[in-house]
Amino acid sequence: MARRNVVVMPGDGIGQTVLPESLRVLEAAGFDANWIPADIGWEFWKSEGNPLPQRTIDLIAEHKVALFGAITSKPKDAAAAELAPELRDEGYVYYSPIVGLRQRFDLDVSIRPCITFPGNPLNFIRRDAEGGFDEPRVNSVIFRQNTEGLYGGVEWTNPPDQVWDALDSHPRFANFRHVPREDLAVSTRIFSRAKCRRICEQAFAYADKHGYASVTVCEKPNVIRETSGMMLDEGRKVQARYPKIQLWDTNIDAQMMWLTKNPEDYGVIVAGNMFGDIISDGFAGLVGGLGFAASANIGVDVGVFEPTHGSAPKYADLDPSIVNPIAMVLSAVMMLDWLGETEIAGRIRDAVAAVVADGSVRCYDMLKLRGGAQAITDGAATTVQMTDAIIAKL
């Protein structure tokens, strides 16, 4: 088999640390690939006015698969202030490059596994009826609609006449007519039936393949009736093709409460963009936090795989690095699964599980230490040492 070409985009901050470590694990496990470096992130925003250059888009379009590290994002005014002087006041507007990638390549299916590793000291525990404690096994996979909803980017401050007139045609807009237009900001939450159907189909197909008993649509149809209602309606239609899998529906607010009551009851969960982001972070907190939170962004023929943590600039310059690379490694494992390299993926996943269960090598987050250079003195493993431990288990 010819060597695969994989676009690698370390991005900002700790992305430049953890992505190379994941490549070390992939190579040690026998995954043979050409790593194609690509530009993305804050430095390119500052110097070019574009954090996602066209040359990077072209590479992903050619090779179809990419690993991504982390990105720095800042509010509009702060972003504009960091542009190179010659680019200021030239009409450049910062837009998240990962959101841009999702929309450019229609990466409409986001998959975020939140699964307990036995022996992880960060796993969720709760008090039982006898006054003791138990540790439920969390085994949830969130399917997040990735391109629509509140992240669609259709919004205005001081909406133009045609937008104002459209809003004013709705009877409930009466509560806002007194607001000066320049003081009004509007974001849209747009769902399409085709995308709701596709995310539900992907969720049920995954549940069927992996033996999950239920799929939960987590939205808010009692209040956000049109958009959440459409997602639930499509979930019901898809469930009719999978009679052995139950369809549950929960409201996002109640679901966040139930996270710490009975998380083991939830299998596959499907939600729109914002609620999917919220619920996946909530479940990730039960299985170790952002150091264990991997994700996939999948379209029809392109896949981009990334940890869900940010660029963590306060840790980026520590030498040696203390950040946990497991989320990045698990994101690379999701890439392997998508590419059909399931044997290598299983071996790496088992190696990570073995390191966590052994417990002799733990990064600062797993030891519940404060971040900073002193964490190593306090017994934390470095980023490289954690990677070395995973490779040793291989």
N, C-alpha and C positions, 0 to 999 in steps of 0.2 A: 504494500500500500504506500502511495506517495505521502510524503510528510505533509501534514496540514499546515496551513497558514493561519495564524491567530493574531489579530490586531491587539496590541497591548497599550493601554492608556493609563499610566500611573496617576496623572492628574496632579492634585495639589496635596500639600501637607503629608500626612501619614500614608496617603495613597502611594507615594514614591517609595515608601518603606515596605508596606505589606504586599504590594503586587509582585515585586521581585522575589519575595519569600515564597509566594504561591507557585511561581515558576520553578523554583528549586524543588518543591514537592512534586510537581507534575513530572519533571525530568527524572527524579529519583524513582518514581513509580513506573517509568517506562513510556510516558506519553511523548511521542516524537513529533515535534512541531517546529516550524519557523516562527519566531516571535517578531512581528512587524510593529515597530514603535510608531506611535501617532501622538499628535499634539492636541491637548485639550486643557482647559483650566484658566485660572486667574491670570497667570503671566501673559497668556495670549490675549486676554481681554485688555490688560493694561497696555500692551505694546501694539496690538492690532485692532482693538475695538471689537474683537470676536473671540469668545472663549471656545468656539467650536469651528475651527477653520474648515474651509471647503476641502482642503487636502485630506483631512481626517475623514470627512464624510465619504470622499472618493475611495479611501482605503477600505472602509467598512462595506461600502457597496460592492467592492471587488471581492472581498474575502468572506463576508457574511457572518463572521463570528468575532467577538471582541471581549476582552477582559478589561474592566475599568476599576480604578482604585478609589478615588474620592475627589470631591469637588468643594471648593470654597464658593459660597454665595453670600452676597451682602445686599442690603436694601438699595433702592434706586439711587439715592443721593450719594451714599457712601461709594457705590460702584463708580459713579460718574467722577467723583473726586480723585479716584486712583488711575484714571486714564492718563496716558502720556500727554503732556501739555499740547502737543500739536493735534491731538485727536479730540480735545474737549470742545464742546459747542459745535460739533460736526454732525449731531443727530444720532450718535451711537447710543443704543439702549441695551443694558445688560439683560440677558435672558439665560436661564439655567441651561447649560449645555446638555445635561442628562435628560431634562425634559425635552430639549430640542431633538436629541437623538431618538427619543421615544416617538415623537411625532413625525420626524423625518422618515423613519423606517417603519412606521406604524407598528411599533412594539407594544401592542395593545394588551398583552397578557403578562402581568407581573406575578411571579410565583415566589412566595416567601415561606420556607419551612421554619417552623418553631417546634423543635423536637428535643426532648430531654436527653442529655448524655448522663448516664448513671455515674455517680461520683463527683459531679460538678458541684462544688460548694455554693454556687450561685443559684442552684435550682430552687424553685418555689417550694416552701413548706407551709403547712397550716396546722392549727390546733385541732385535735380531734375531740370527740364527745367526752372522752375520759380524762381530758386535760393534758394528754401527751401531744405528740406531733406526728404527722405523716407527710410523705412527699409524693404527691400524685404525679404520675407520668404524663407529661404534656406531649401530645402527638398531633399537632395542628399544622395545616398547610393553608396559607391565605392566598387566594387568587384575587388580585387587585386589578380592576380595569384601569389601564395605565395611560390612556391618551385623552380621555374625555373629562367630564365633570368640572370641578373647580380648578383643575390644573390645565384646562383647555386653553387658558390664556386670553379668553374673550372678555375683556373688561375695560372700563373707562373711568377716569376722573374728569368731571365736567363733561358729561356725555353730550355728543353733538345732537343737532336737532332731530335727525331721523331716529336716533336711539331714544331720546327723550320722548318723542311722540309715540314710539312703540310702547315704551313703558307706561306712558300716560293713558294708553288704551286699556290697561288692566285696572279693574275697579279697586284692587288692593293698593295700587300706587297712590291712592288719595292721601295716605298717611305721609307721603314724601313730597307732595307738590309744593309745600311751603318752604322747602329747603332750597337755598340759593344753589343754582346748578353747579357753580364752581366749588361748592362744599359737598358735593355728592360724588361718591365713588360706587361703582357698580361692577360686580363680578357675576358671570353667568355660570350655571351648572347645567351643562348640556349633555344629555344622554341620547344615544341613538339605539334603536331596537336591534340593529345588526350587531353592534358591539356588545350590548347586554347579552344577546343570545350567545355570542362567541365565548365570552368569559364564563358563562354558565356551562356551556358545552365542554369547555376545557376543564372546568372544575369537576363535573360529573365523570368525565372520562378518566381523570386522574384518580378520583375516588374508587371507581370501578377497577382500575388496573392495580391499585395498591391495597384494596380490601377495606376501605373506609365504609362505615355503616351509614354515614350521614353527610349531607352538604347543607350548610347554613348560609342563607342569604342574610347578610348583616347590613341593614339600611335604616331608613326612617320613614316608611310609607304612610304612617299615621299623620305626619306633618308635611313632609316633602312628597306630596302625593303623586305628582306626575313622574318625576325622575325615579325615585325609589320604587314607586309603584310599577314602573316599566321593568326594572330589574327583577322584582319579585315575580311579575307576570311571566317573564321569560324563563325564570328558574322553574316555575311550575310546569311550563311546557316541556322543558328539557327533562325534568324528573319523570315525566310520563314514559320516557324511553328507558328508564332505569328503575323498574319497580322494586328492586331489592334495596335501593338506597333511599333513605328517608330524606325528605326536604324539611328543614327547619327554617324559620325566619325569626330574627331578633332585631330589636332596635339598637343602634350603636351605643346609646347612653346606657341602657340596661346591660348590654353585652360587656361593657367595660367594668360594670359592677360584678358581673358573674365570672369575670376572669379569675378572680381570687376566691371564688366560691366552689366552682366545679369545672376547672379548665380541662380536666381529663375527659369530659363528656363531648368535647367539640373536636370534630375531625377536619374535614375540608370546609373552609369558609370563603365565601365570595362576596365582594363588595365593590362599590364604585371607588373612584380615585382617592378622594380625601378620607373617606371612612376606611378604605383598605389600608391606607398609610397609618391611620391611627390604630386600628386593630392589630396590625402586624407588629408595630412597636410595642403594644401592650402585651401581646403573647411572647414577643422576644424577651421582654423583661422577666418572664417566668422561667426561661431556660438559659439565662446567663447574660442577657443584655446584648448590647451592640457588638461585643467581641465575638458573639456566636451567630449574628444575624446576617444570613446570606440571602441573595435574591437573584432572580433571572428576569430579564426583559425580553420577551419573545414575540416575534412577528411571524409572518407566513414563511419567510426564508432567511431571516436575520435574527441572531441572538446576541445580546449584550449582557454580561454577567458581572455583578458588583456586590460588595458588602453594603449594608444600609447605613453604616456609620459615616460620619462626615470626615472632614480633613483634619480635625483636631489640631489646629496650628500650635497650641501650647505644648504639644508633645513632639511636633515635627522635627525640632532641632536637637532633641536629646541624643546624646551619644555616650553609651549605646542606647538604642531605642528600647522602650519598655512596652510598646503597644502589643496587644494580642492579635496575632495574624490569623486566628482560626476562622473568623468570618470570611476573610479573603480566600483562604484555602477551601472552605466549603462552597464559596461561589464558583471557584474553579472546578470543583466536583460537579456542581450543577451543569457547568458547561460540558463536562465529559459525558454526563447522562444525555444531554441534548444531542451530542455528536454520536451517540451510540457506543461510546467507550465505557460500557457499564462495568466491566470487570475491573478496570483501573479505578474507576470511580468508587466501587465498593471497597477496594483495598485501601484507598486513602481515607474513606469515611471510617473504616474499621480502625485504621491507625490513629486517627484523631480520637476516636472513642477510647482506645487503649491508653493513650496518653492522659486523657481526662480521668479515667478510672484509676490509673496508677497513682496519680496525684503528686508525684515527686517533682514534676516540673509544672509550675503554675505562674502565669503572668500576674501583674499587680492587681488586675481587676478580679482574678480568681481568688486572690488572697485578701480581697477587700481592703486594700491599702490605698492611701492617697497617691495620686499620680505625681510623678516628679523623679528626679535623679535619685532621691533617697530610697525609692522603692526597691532598687537592686540591693542596697545595703540591708534592707529589711527582709530580704529573702526572695524577692520576685525574680523570675526568669526574664531574660531579655527576649526581644522579638526573635533574634537568631537562635537562641537556645530552644525556644518553643518549636521553631521549624526543625531544628536538629533532632529534637525528641520525636517529632512526627515521622521524620525520615528514618530514624532508628527503628521505630515500630514497623515500618514497611518491610 
